[in-house]
């Protein structure tokens, strides 16, 4: 245990070493009162596979645009389901939205699958530079024709 004077000197030295010009200085604390405005959204997601792991498509409804999607991983389930992780870039006149996606394709009558999942909005450009939120998706995927027909609903915050 240190006496009062050496402890004060030790703390003073540590504070000087961690001053604003020091590379070990802690980041300044900030209080953010987010001014994000969130809006409920819903609509359709229509896509076409262009390869076993890529698709192009369009969103209509409250969030519109075109997108390019890439499946990052496919893990088969014991029940014949396919568990997917993916990402996409949605583009419209206001900017772009980058997503991180996850979902499950459950077999109905192979090659027809029922899709359920989500797209999380992770970053964006233009009007979507501070985007957050995401959408839930559900619908049908035909692995023989590559057609994807989904409904979406969720929230977008900017």
Steps between C-alpha positions, in 0.01 A plus 500: 500500500634844416480814708282786387774719342669221292157379380406851387835533320451158337150591379623842378779328303254250348261776400784696338615187313147446373439858393325595176828490303593153622425202274375310805249765600151358533245614248289792612161395628215616283132509569297441189135590495424330172297700256422189296151484365357151462229400257310173468541352153348213304493377144625238255845357425519332157828340394658265252803284574781567250721223642471257793618777738400831336173671418372830367165646585268788572326630809161668470277655762624735772867424420571489128808424299706233333744269673786260451510217756779256582454187710800471733420158651247219460466243779265205438270408790412145602142561384596597143499873580772736382637757746643803319711802582533767234549867431356739245528854371169676442520799265251775422506872415559590869812285548597147596430271795732213593341208681598194699245225438401172658225254428371149457360332192263222608404238241137494392513287186862504382609706306246736665605648835337732753734787598509674837772737611618853556715769341679725750594845370869546589619804302411726213579799283313816403174533693578163665842594643383438860247227420397240756210262544408212277227291346353155550437299185278205416392343175588243238819392325505269199849351473420348157415834335694729736191714565464665841173665612506650849302742714687725741413710803711682756646838593749731341669768711700793362 
